[in-house]
Amino acid sequence: MRAFIPNYQLVTPAGLSEALALLAREPGVWQPFAGGTDLMVLLEAGKLPHQNYLNIWNLDALRGIEVSTQHVTIGALTTYTDVQADAVLREEFPMLCQAASETGGLAIQNRGTLGGNIANASPAADSPPALLAYNAELELLSVNGSRWVPYQNFHTGYKLTVMQPDELLARIRLPRLWPDLIHYYRKVGTRKAQAISKVCVAATARMDNGAVELIRIALGSVAPVPLRCRATEAVLQGKTIDENVIQQAKAELSREIAPIDDIRSTKDYRLRVSVNVLEDFLRQLIPA
């Protein structure tokens, strides 16, 4: 059943200040609408939850990629295509570019935004595991000013976040990392392209004389939220990777994640794939 279009209202503010003022005046009434790649699917299916939408697509203040000595800062309305085209992101944050390249097809990548992928708060989204592994921060903006929150603290439950009804996600900030960082990204779906992930793994590591000096492991589609696997990281921190350590890490990951059965897959499949992909990553860290 399709939605009845006259039931919905869409307003387009002249600028960012007008958008924030409307959110402050009627918090919770207006749902931001950016690329619309997810919301239009729900509209077509007659399942769009809100009635009033705030079109932020034309807010240039929320676009662009800025590079400083310490950070790369990405506007929330930056598209997946823009992410893939940026030379610094390709060089220093290849997992984010790979996630962007594996999100839908070209039409989705041209229209879908990085901020929308985050704010939509789906645990199966492609970019969140990479953002967690890169220790991203988010800027939340309202008429009262801005606040930065670590992305690892952004999701509080299924489709729930710390973002308040009067706030917009404005920018994503990535700390620039060591040039010798190891990057690993793997999305497992029903098919190679244009599929929602059954399991998504993003991991980074830095080795020092054969031992793990830094490691971050993040998974999607295995919990109510995109998950940073800190207990598994703790098992690996400071260790030289060998068969025994790999088995310890796999056992810890099995305890740390909480996959479910749903229309796309089963919890048993997700669990097995997760530990197998973790093993594939860790074997790349074994000293030659």
Wavefront OBJ file of the C-alpha trace (Angstrom):
o trace
v 0.000 0.000 0.000
v 1.415 3.399 -0.980
v 1.317 6.408 1.303
v -1.245 9.126 0.609
v 0.949 12.126 -0.256
v -1.446 14.862 1.032
v -1.078 13.334 4.494
v 2.495 14.625 4.643
v 4.023 18.072 4.872
v 7.536 18.942 3.674
v 9.047 22.373 4.300
v 12.326 23.715 2.917
v 14.110 26.290 5.112
v 16.045 29.140 3.529
v 19.123 28.391 5.616
v 20.567 26.518 8.586
v 19.427 29.060 11.190
v 15.841 28.817 9.951
v 15.980 25.012 10.105
v 17.289 25.047 13.680
v 14.700 27.617 14.715
v 11.868 25.417 13.428
v 13.242 22.385 15.292
v 13.504 24.455 18.469
v 10.008 25.892 18.098
v 8.343 22.515 17.532
v 10.739 19.823 18.824
v 9.796 16.308 17.819
v 7.302 17.483 15.187
v 9.709 17.872 12.258
v 11.833 14.993 10.982
v 14.928 16.051 8.980
v 14.857 14.817 5.390
v 18.193 14.738 3.525
v 18.860 12.392 0.597
v 15.670 10.466 1.322
v 17.069 7.131 0.138
v 15.576 5.320 3.131
v 12.547 7.518 3.772
v 11.295 7.301 0.188
v 11.260 3.509 0.414
v 9.099 3.762 3.526
v 6.857 6.310 1.793
v 6.313 3.979 -1.155
v 5.458 1.163 1.253
v 3.019 3.317 3.216
v 5.144 2.989 6.373
v 6.616 6.464 6.759
v 6.279 7.104 10.511
v 6.211 10.921 10.718
v 3.877 13.403 9.059
v 6.047 16.537 8.967
v 9.453 16.680 7.283
v 12.180 19.294 7.184
v 14.034 19.286 3.867
v 17.706 20.004 4.684
v 19.130 18.875 1.318
v 19.971 22.436 0.209
v 21.811 23.474 3.390
v 25.305 24.013 2.028
v 26.608 24.662 5.563
v 26.255 20.923 6.196
v 28.300 19.890 3.137
v 31.961 19.544 2.310
v 35.151 17.937 3.558
v 37.729 19.961 5.509
v 41.265 18.779 6.269
v 43.433 20.075 9.114
v 46.643 18.744 10.609
v 44.702 16.799 13.255
v 41.307 15.964 11.736
v 39.283 15.387 8.626
v 35.821 16.873 9.117
v 32.940 15.772 6.889
v 29.668 17.644 6.550
v 26.646 15.506 7.351
v 25.155 16.081 3.874
v 28.284 14.840 2.103
v 27.210 12.025 -0.210
v 28.738 8.566 -0.519
v 30.007 9.602 -3.959
v 31.732 12.652 -2.447
v 33.348 10.447 0.208
v 34.769 8.090 -2.408
v 36.124 10.977 -4.492
v 38.134 12.619 -1.703
v 41.874 11.907 -1.964
v 42.614 12.241 1.776
v 39.768 9.914 2.744
v 40.900 7.352 0.175
v 44.452 7.485 1.521
v 43.878 7.669 5.282
v 40.355 6.282 5.804
v 39.947 3.602 3.132
v 37.363 1.611 5.113
v 34.953 4.560 5.036
v 35.418 4.856 1.267
v 34.867 1.117 0.853
v 31.697 1.305 2.964
v 30.485 4.183 0.766
v 31.201 2.161 -2.382
v 29.221 -0.832 -1.063
v 26.147 1.179 -0.026
v 23.448 0.567 -2.633
v 24.077 1.387 -6.304
v 25.306 4.546 -8.003
v 21.973 6.333 -7.687
v 21.901 5.734 -3.925
v 25.539 6.814 -3.584
v 24.849 10.051 -5.478
v 21.927 10.948 -3.243
v 22.505 9.217 0.099
v 24.414 11.124 2.785
v 26.872 10.040 5.438
v 24.908 11.920 8.088
v 21.687 10.238 7.033
v 23.304 6.820 7.336
v 24.284 7.681 10.912
v 21.094 9.438 12.029
v 18.888 6.688 10.597
v 20.469 4.544 13.325
v 20.138 1.175 11.631
v 22.459 -1.464 13.139
v 22.893 -2.847 9.591
v 24.190 0.419 8.084
v 27.480 0.160 6.203
v 29.417 3.204 7.427
v 29.008 2.987 11.247
v 31.489 0.112 11.825
v 34.170 2.037 9.919
v 33.384 5.218 11.852
v 33.643 3.331 15.146
v 36.965 1.796 14.165
v 38.260 5.260 13.219
v 37.146 6.768 16.569
v 34.843 9.323 14.948
v 33.126 12.200 16.722
v 29.810 13.831 15.807
v 28.767 17.472 16.040
v 25.138 17.967 17.083
v 23.799 21.438 16.392
v 20.840 23.379 17.832
v 19.862 27.005 18.444
v 21.722 26.688 21.755
v 25.019 25.909 20.029
v 26.954 22.791 19.150
v 28.219 19.810 21.085
v 30.608 17.062 20.067
v 29.938 13.481 21.136
v 32.091 10.385 20.575
v 30.362 8.261 17.974
v 30.778 5.197 20.187
v 28.330 6.892 22.637
v 25.810 8.038 20.006
v 23.581 4.944 19.755
v 21.631 4.070 22.902
v 19.343 1.320 21.573
v 17.674 0.075 18.427
v 16.966 3.194 16.318
v 17.676 5.346 19.414
v 20.412 7.959 19.783
v 21.531 10.758 22.107
v 20.425 13.357 19.527
v 17.702 15.616 20.925
v 14.544 16.528 18.946
v 15.813 20.090 18.395
v 19.240 19.019 17.088
v 20.687 18.341 13.666
v 23.709 16.167 12.957
v 26.085 18.711 11.419
v 29.554 17.197 10.979
v 31.578 14.027 11.417
v 35.166 14.429 12.624
v 37.851 11.801 12.104
v 41.205 12.018 13.909
v 44.078 11.600 11.479
v 45.980 8.443 12.380
v 49.357 6.827 11.923
v 50.373 6.118 8.324
v 51.209 2.496 9.167
v 47.739 1.654 10.466
v 46.275 -1.640 9.186
v 42.697 -1.310 7.864
v 40.225 -4.179 7.411
v 36.619 -3.934 6.180
v 34.331 -6.807 5.262
v 30.623 -6.697 4.470
v 28.796 -10.018 4.154
v 25.417 -9.959 2.415
v 23.176 -12.111 0.283
v 24.994 -10.903 -2.834
v 28.075 -8.852 -3.670
v 26.332 -5.552 -4.407
v 23.188 -3.658 -3.358
v 22.460 -5.862 -0.366
v 21.823 -5.046 3.280
v 24.572 -6.593 5.378
v 24.112 -9.750 7.394
v 27.414 -9.022 9.130
v 29.744 -6.058 8.688
v 33.207 -5.898 10.277
v 35.612 -2.966 10.385
v 38.918 -3.181 12.237
v 42.132 -1.231 12.583
v 45.408 -2.231 14.170
v 48.919 -0.941 14.675
v 51.719 -3.368 15.441
v 54.911 -2.731 17.402
v 57.664 -5.353 17.137
v 55.085 -8.022 16.330
v 52.705 -7.149 19.197
v 49.366 -5.329 19.051
v 49.921 -1.724 20.088
v 46.474 -0.433 19.071
v 43.368 -2.285 17.937
v 39.762 -1.323 17.291
v 37.097 -3.794 16.200
v 33.545 -2.798 15.264
v 30.632 -4.838 13.927
v 27.253 -4.113 12.381
v 24.127 -6.294 12.161
v 25.051 -8.321 15.260
v 23.455 -6.221 18.033
v 20.719 -3.593 18.457
v 23.353 -0.921 17.676
v 26.607 -0.756 15.702
v 29.002 -2.254 18.219
v 32.557 -1.450 19.292
v 33.903 -4.747 20.659
v 36.001 -3.549 23.576
v 36.166 -6.872 25.423
v 37.575 -8.581 22.350
v 40.022 -5.712 21.860
v 41.203 -6.158 25.471
v 42.000 -9.819 24.808
v 44.248 -8.777 21.916
v 45.879 -5.645 23.308
v 49.636 -6.083 23.723
v 49.603 -9.646 22.427
v 51.576 -11.273 19.650
v 48.984 -12.904 17.423
v 49.196 -16.694 17.319
v 46.726 -19.582 17.150
v 46.008 -19.495 20.878
v 45.321 -15.748 20.917
v 43.071 -16.056 17.854
v 40.949 -18.701 19.584
v 40.717 -16.573 22.741
v 39.570 -13.583 20.697
v 36.973 -15.618 18.807
v 35.568 -16.965 22.068
v 35.361 -13.456 23.534
v 33.657 -12.067 20.445
v 31.071 -14.862 20.633
v 30.199 -13.658 24.126
v 30.262 -9.969 23.253
v 27.888 -9.830 20.287
v 24.154 -10.562 20.346
v 22.947 -11.470 16.825
v 19.294 -12.262 16.151
v 17.197 -14.218 13.680
v 15.480 -11.992 11.139
v 14.351 -11.961 7.517
v 17.919 -11.622 6.211
v 19.709 -14.271 8.257
v 19.897 -16.346 11.430
v 21.740 -15.619 14.650
v 23.796 -18.803 14.247
v 24.956 -17.768 10.778
v 25.802 -14.254 11.956
v 27.749 -15.618 14.911
v 29.768 -18.031 12.794
v 30.507 -15.443 10.113
v 31.530 -12.852 12.708
v 34.133 -15.055 14.363
v 35.401 -16.323 11.010
v 35.854 -12.793 9.664
v 37.602 -11.790 12.888
v 39.993 -14.699 12.405
v 40.678 -13.596 8.828
v 41.610 -10.128 10.086
v 43.799 -11.426 12.902
v 45.738 -13.759 10.635
v 46.869 -10.688 8.730
v 48.527 -9.491 11.959
v 50.642 -12.611 12.496
v 54.336 -11.720 12.179
v 55.868 -13.030 8.977
l 1 2 3 4 5 6 7 8 9 10 11 12 13 14 15 16 17 18 19 20 21 22 23 24 25 26 27 28 29 30 31 32 33 34 35 36 37 38 39 40 41 42 43 44 45 46 47 48 49 50 51 52 53 54 55 56 57 58 59 60 61 62 63 64 65 66 67 68 69 70 71 72 73 74 75 76 77 78 79 80 81 82 83 84 85 86 87 88 89 90 91 92 93 94 95 96 97 98 99 100 101 102 103 104 105 106 107 108 109 110 111 112 113 114 115 116 117 118 119 120 121 122 123 124 125 126 127 128 129 130 131 132 133 134 135 136 137 138 139 140 141 142 143 144 145 146 147 148 149 150 151 152 153 154 155 156 157 158 159 160 161 162 163 164 165 166 167 168 169 170 171 172 173 174 175 176 177 178 179 180 181 182 183 184 185 186 187 188 189 190 191 192 193 194 195 196 197 198 199 200 201 202 203 204 205 206 207 208 209 210 211 212 213 214 215 216 217 218 219 220 221 222 223 224 225 226 227 228 229 230 231 232 233 234 235 236 237 238 239 240 241 242 243 244 245 246 247 248 249 250 251 252 253 254 255 256 257 258 259 260 261 262 263 264 265 266 267 268 269 270 271 272 273 274 275 276 277 278 279 280 281 282 283 284 285 286 287 288
